[in-house]
Amino acid sequence: MTDSPATPRRRGAARTEELLQATLDLAAEAGYAGLSIEAVSRRAGVGKHTIYRRWPSMPALLLDALNRAWTSDLDYRDTGDVRADLREQFLRSGLALSSPPIGPVYRAVIAEAQADSALRATVHERFLATVEQSTLDRITRAQRTGELVAEVNLEFAAEVLCGALYYRSLLSTRPIDEDAVDGLLDMFMAAYGTGG
């Protein structure tokens, strides 16, 4: 299939956005099993070559689509109360990880990455490292303002905080709910909080 001459041809950023949205729409409707370059091509009304010019594979397209859907959810608010900010962010992330289109597609990409080292590295770089860094940035700011103990390297704490949520989302049948988030944050604040 080629771009229809009756339809105005879109180029560049507009076409890319259209393809990412078509991918997310299909993911929400059919899940990972229903996704393919051909299916996205049909949904968007473009030739497969239009997609392959931008992405070398379905997983690469999925990663960009997930990034588009999730980018705004990765940013922490900073109200001056680190526990409240972590709690709000973790509950938002938990909802995203358990709901279409992000949840099912993200789990499928993680599963695919176990057999594809390049994809695994890309997932780490594009998602996991980004999530860990934004968490580290937020708790480091709290350390500077005296909410958390000084002179402690918080990198491992950020990894553990994020890892607990991803474990629940990807490997467990237990939800990322208020009880889980509160329990995790109670442990974190007991270990690193100043009580001030």
CORCORHU-V154809 format. One record per backbone hydrogen bond with DSSP energy under -1.0 kcal/mol. CO is the residue of the C=O (numbers start at 0). NH is the residue of the N-H. If there is no record, write none. Layout:
co=CO nh=NH
co=CO nh=NH
//
This chain:
co=3 nh=6
co=10 nh=13
co=11 nh=15
co=12 nh=16
co=13 nh=17
co=14 nh=18
co=15 nh=19
co=16 nh=20
co=17 nh=21
co=18 nh=22
co=19 nh=23
co=20 nh=24
co=21 nh=25
co=22 nh=26
co=23 nh=27
co=24 nh=28
co=25 nh=29
co=26 nh=30
co=31 nh=34
co=35 nh=39
co=36 nh=40
co=37 nh=41
co=38 nh=42
co=39 nh=43
co=40 nh=44
co=40 nh=45
co=46 nh=49
co=47 nh=51
co=48 nh=52
co=50 nh=53
co=50 nh=54
co=56 nh=60
co=57 nh=61
co=58 nh=62
co=59 nh=63
co=60 nh=64
co=61 nh=65
co=62 nh=66
co=63 nh=67
co=64 nh=68
co=65 nh=69
co=66 nh=70
co=69 nh=72
co=70 nh=73
co=80 nh=84
co=81 nh=85
co=82 nh=86
co=83 nh=87
co=84 nh=88
co=85 nh=89
co=86 nh=90
co=87 nh=91
co=88 nh=92
co=89 nh=93
co=90 nh=94
co=91 nh=95
co=92 nh=96
co=98 nh=102
co=100 nh=104
co=101 nh=105
co=102 nh=106
co=103 nh=107
co=104 nh=108
co=105 nh=109
co=106 nh=110
co=107 nh=111
co=108 nh=112
co=111 nh=114
co=115 nh=119
co=116 nh=120
co=117 nh=121
co=118 nh=122
co=119 nh=123
co=120 nh=124
co=121 nh=125
co=122 nh=126
co=122 nh=127
co=123 nh=128
co=126 nh=130
co=127 nh=131
co=128 nh=132
co=129 nh=133
co=130 nh=134
co=131 nh=135
co=132 nh=136
co=133 nh=137
co=134 nh=138
co=135 nh=139
co=136 nh=140
co=137 nh=141
co=138 nh=142
co=139 nh=143
co=140 nh=144
co=141 nh=146
co=141 nh=147
co=142 nh=145
co=146 nh=193
co=153 nh=157
co=154 nh=158
co=155 nh=159
co=156 nh=160
co=157 nh=161
co=158 nh=162
co=159 nh=163
co=160 nh=164
co=161 nh=165
co=162 nh=166
co=163 nh=167
co=164 nh=168
co=165 nh=169
co=166 nh=170
co=166 nh=171
co=174 nh=176
co=176 nh=180
co=177 nh=181
co=178 nh=182
co=179 nh=183
co=180 nh=184
co=181 nh=185
co=182 nh=186
co=183 nh=187
co=184 nh=188
co=185 nh=189
co=186 nh=190
co=187 nh=191
co=188 nh=192
co=191 nh=148
//
